[in-house]
Amino acid sequence: MFGLERLQVDRPGTSRRHAGVFALWAVTTRVDCAFVGAGAVASEYLDGIEGTNLRLAAVCDTDRERATALAAAAPGDPAVYTAVDALLAAESAPLVINLTSHAAHAPVSGTALDAGRHVFSEKPLALDPERATALVETARDRGLALGCAPITPRCDAQRHARTLLADGRLGEVRLATATANVGRVDEWHDRPDSFLDVGPLYDGAVYPLSLLVAWFGPVARVRSADAVDAWPGEQSPRTPHVEATLEFADGPVVALRASFYVDHRSREFYGLELHGDDGTLYLRDTGALAADRDAVSVRGGGRESTPAPHPQPRRERRYVEGPARLAAAVERGGRPRATARRGAHIVAVCAAVERAAESGGAVPVETPTAATPSLDSRAAPPAAAPPEGRSQRGALRLPPVGFGCSRYRDGDYVEPAMGAALDAGYRLFDTAELYGNEWRLGDLLEGPGGPDRESVFLLGKPWRTNHGPGHLERACRGSLAELGVDAFDCYALHWPDAWAHRGELRSLSRLPVDEQERLTFPTGPDGDPVRADHDLLDTWRRLERLHDRGLARTLGVCNVTLPQLARLVDAARVPPALVQVERHPYRPRERLVDWCHERGIRVLAHSPLSAPGLRSDPVVESVAEDTGVDPATAVLAWNVTHGVIPIPSSTTADHVVANLAAARHRLDDAALARLTDLADPDFER
Ligand SMILES: NC(=O)c1ccc[n+]([C@@H]2O[C@H](COP(=O)([O-])OP(=O)(O)OC[C@H]3O[C@@H](n4cnc5c(N)ncnc54)[C@H](OP(=O)(O)O)[C@@H]3O)[C@@H](O)[C@H]2O)c1
């Protein structure tokens, strides 16, 4: 347990407030740490420290009053020092968290490393590349961990942007624009001198640079740069406004602007826009600690820009997560230095920008091997994770909300907004032969900005006129051809019972309505549907053969009763992985849902919003108001909270986004019960 003191074995109170921090590692031991620097950012690091694996043993600041005030606000009565040397001599805390002013970062980190302490430093790591690299080398040579802020590449909005990027939505990314309009620091900081001394590059620009370097690797050279003395009367040694064009070794050319002059309330604050051959991604705030609904938006395939909401409930990160994560890694025997290497490279980029601005020409960015940053190769967060706390052993991992592609709406035909759904980030599409628009989705998937096939879950459904021998396989192959894929992720019977076959169903939406209806609704002289004598189990055997041939990765069934499903599960060689039924508060289907969940079968709720009167039901409206959401979101969140995946459909881009964002909300037990109490055993459409 190198250098780490096991102070106590405990599990601090798991309040909701700190749940996000806890989720990252098992807190079994507390690690002593010392804060060096007790200014504004130190208060941010103190926030939530009790919920982590850290114990603040000491606080040091040259200003005793500040150190004492911070220590008084901290749990556990930390000791107070005014000199780092004195602290290091008296305290054995293995981790120093360096929260000093910019210029003091490198000397304080160097002193702490020399004293054999692991270090987590606020940004920037240093103010010149040689010192930054020397720190990384010292940490390496002494076998110590060295971490550097910001932690934002790990935060939800930024990781979500990275997931969409990795999805292939943008094609090759060739250009980007990055802004860090820090604003007039003397307006918003009580001690602005430290900022003014270093300039906006070493401060605000570090946020977009950290992301870009994490995603694309090192910057090869600064093509051009300009420093503008845009702030009359401001005498700081470094210019308050910098524009530069950076060329990544294996990535885009980036136009970077960092400014103390441009107001931080201007339209662009910390925005980053990536432009690829097939689309554009905009991340509104590279420094955000939480993912707002509209934090990321995507534009692809010639369509309008669409917000791509993060699919999980809001999780606000805390600054303290950086050092807490470092301490946890050290405790596991690791000596992480990746964020410090990235920090050292960013210092080298800033220095090269300054040189380019002075020389008026291009300047290569030289980063010694020890400080070469690595790409952020961590796996993207699972977009398809089942809802928290309801993980179902062995069950399919699916996104919390899917998109319904049906064209039928109150006896009419409409066109669901599938393009907006793809842009917004839906990854589960409920398609069907009957909907007749598989070819449209196929075009979108194949077209510019289409996501990587593996990131999309395609659910297909043969219509009930195609249950017979031969018909089922032809239906499946026809649908796959229209979608342009080799296999369905799940192929599910649209209905358990069969109707008479009236012909193949291809691109139905392109046929005259009369013809569509003749093919799909075979009616006898009495006007009733003409049934076909295919028992559910026989049809299931045919479906299993499609699975055996690799045309469907899993199988499913829709619109079943519990006795039908139980009979099927008993007899099936390939059991259903999902069941799709109409489900909303008027029809909660609790027994069926529980039965499925107990067996690891995922349940999809079709028609989750369209029950007549549901969205204007006074109880739904009241729950929605109490929860601070709109009625449609409340109804969808009711399904999501139960671990059921709603598949709403919409023709309206705003609704498409709002419905996906419903996955970010969980209802409490009282709200769930109020909605479930709306159950109406006589409900019929
Ligand atoms: N397996 C089956 O037998 C079966 C049967 C039926 C349905 N389904 C599946 O379930 C999917 C959804 O069912 P559905 O088509 O009946 O539709 P639905 O999703 O239950 O409701 C759609 C209706 O709600 C409106 N809407 C959607 N989002 C809204 C929002 N945020 N605020 C206000 N209004 C909103 C839509 O209007 P706008 O267009 O203006 O948004 C539309 O009128 C289908 O597309 C299909 O994939 C399967």
The ligand as an SDF file (V2000), in Angstrom:
LIG
                    3D

 48 52  0  0  0  0  0  0  0  0999 V2000
  -46.4940   -3.8280  -31.4840 N   0  0  0  0  0  0  0  0  0  0  0  0
  -47.6040   -3.1960  -31.7330 C   0  0  0  0  0  0  0  0  0  0  0  0
  -48.6490   -3.8020  -31.9940 O   0  0  0  0  0  0  0  0  0  0  0  0
  -47.6600   -1.7000  -31.6680 C   0  0  0  0  0  0  0  0  0  0  0  0
  -48.9010   -1.0500  -31.6730 C   0  0  0  0  0  0  0  0  0  0  0  0
  -48.8950    0.3410  -31.6060 C   0  0  0  0  0  0  0  0  0  0  0  0
  -47.7240    1.0240  -31.5290 C   0  0  0  0  0  0  0  0  0  0  0  0
  -46.5390    0.3720  -31.5440 N   0  0  0  0  0  0  0  0  0  0  0  0
  -45.2540    1.0750  -31.4580 C   0  0  0  0  0  0  0  0  0  0  0  0
  -45.3430    2.1080  -30.4810 O   0  0  0  0  0  0  0  0  0  0  0  0
  -44.9770    3.3260  -31.0750 C   0  0  0  0  0  0  0  0  0  0  0  0
  -45.6660    4.4960  -30.3940 C   0  0  0  0  0  0  0  0  0  0  0  0
  -47.0430    4.3380  -30.3950 O   0  0  0  0  0  0  0  0  0  0  0  0
  -48.0200    5.3750  -31.1260 P   0  0  0  0  0  0  0  0  0  0  0  0
  -47.5520    5.5490  -32.5080 O   0  0  0  0  0  0  0  0  0  0  0  0
  -49.3830    4.9410  -30.8130 O   0  0  0  0  0  0  0  0  0  0  0  0
  -47.7060    6.7510  -30.4640 O   0  0  0  0  0  0  0  0  0  0  0  0
  -47.4260    7.3210  -29.0160 P   0  0  0  0  0  0  0  0  0  0  0  0
  -45.9700    7.4550  -28.9390 O   0  0  0  0  0  0  0  0  0  0  0  0
  -48.1050    6.5920  -27.9230 O   0  0  0  0  0  0  0  0  0  0  0  0
  -48.1290    8.7350  -29.1730 O   0  0  0  0  0  0  0  0  0  0  0  0
  -47.8810    9.5610  -30.2640 C   0  0  0  0  0  0  0  0  0  0  0  0
  -48.7610   10.7960  -30.1110 C   0  0  0  0  0  0  0  0  0  0  0  0
  -48.3010   11.5550  -29.0090 O   0  0  0  0  0  0  0  0  0  0  0  0
  -47.8740   12.8390  -29.4730 C   0  0  0  0  0  0  0  0  0  0  0  0
  -46.6500   13.1620  -28.7500 N   0  0  0  0  0  0  0  0  0  0  0  0
  -45.4700   12.5170  -28.8200 C   0  0  0  0  0  0  0  0  0  0  0  0
  -44.5830   13.0810  -27.9820 N   0  0  0  0  0  0  0  0  0  0  0  0
  -45.2050   14.1010  -27.3690 C   0  0  0  0  0  0  0  0  0  0  0  0
  -44.8070   15.0600  -26.4080 C   0  0  0  0  0  0  0  0  0  0  0  0
  -43.5640   15.0550  -25.8810 N   0  0  0  0  0  0  0  0  0  0  0  0
  -45.7160   15.9730  -26.0040 N   0  0  0  0  0  0  0  0  0  0  0  0
  -46.9690   15.9760  -26.5190 C   0  0  0  0  0  0  0  0  0  0  0  0
  -47.3940   15.0980  -27.4330 N   0  0  0  0  0  0  0  0  0  0  0  0
  -46.5230   14.1590  -27.8600 C   0  0  0  0  0  0  0  0  0  0  0  0
  -47.6570   12.7000  -30.9390 C   0  0  0  0  0  0  0  0  0  0  0  0
  -47.8310   13.9170  -31.6110 O   0  0  0  0  0  0  0  0  0  0  0  0
  -46.5880   14.5770  -32.4250 P   0  0  0  0  0  0  0  0  0  0  0  0
  -46.3840   13.7370  -33.6290 O   0  0  0  0  0  0  0  0  0  0  0  0
  -47.0490   15.9550  -32.7210 O   0  0  0  0  0  0  0  0  0  0  0  0
  -45.4290   14.5540  -31.5090 O   0  0  0  0  0  0  0  0  0  0  0  0
  -48.7130   11.6760  -31.3070 C   0  0  0  0  0  0  0  0  0  0  0  0
  -49.9600   12.3040  -31.4550 O   0  0  0  0  0  0  0  0  0  0  0  0
  -45.3380    3.1450  -32.5380 C   0  0  0  0  0  0  0  0  0  0  0  0
  -44.6690    4.0770  -33.3510 O   0  0  0  0  0  0  0  0  0  0  0  0
  -44.9080    1.7390  -32.7680 C   0  0  0  0  0  0  0  0  0  0  0  0
  -43.5210    1.6770  -32.9710 O   0  0  0  0  0  0  0  0  0  0  0  0
  -46.4860   -0.9870  -31.6070 C   0  0  0  0  0  0  0  0  0  0  0  0
  1  2  1  0
  2  3  2  0
  2  4  1  0
  4  5  1  0
  4 48  2  0
  5  6  2  0
  6  7  1  0
  7  8  2  0
  8  9  1  0
  8 48  1  0
  9 10  1  0
  9 46  1  0
 10 11  1  0
 11 12  1  0
 11 44  1  0
 12 13  1  0
 13 14  1  0
 14 15  2  0
 14 16  1  0
 14 17  1  0
 17 18  1  0
 18 19  2  0
 18 20  1  0
 18 21  1  0
 21 22  1  0
 22 23  1  0
 23 24  1  0
 23 42  1  0
 24 25  1  0
 25 26  1  0
 25 36  1  0
 26 27  1  0
 26 35  1  0
 27 28  2  0
 28 29  1  0
 29 30  1  0
 29 35  2  0
 30 31  1  0
 30 32  2  0
 32 33  1  0
 33 34  2  0
 34 35  1  0
 36 37  1  0
 36 42  1  0
 37 38  1  0
 38 39  2  0
 38 40  1  0
 38 41  1  0
 42 43  1  0
 44 45  1  0
 44 46  1  0
 46 47  1  0
M  CHG  2   8   1  16  -1
M  END
$$$$
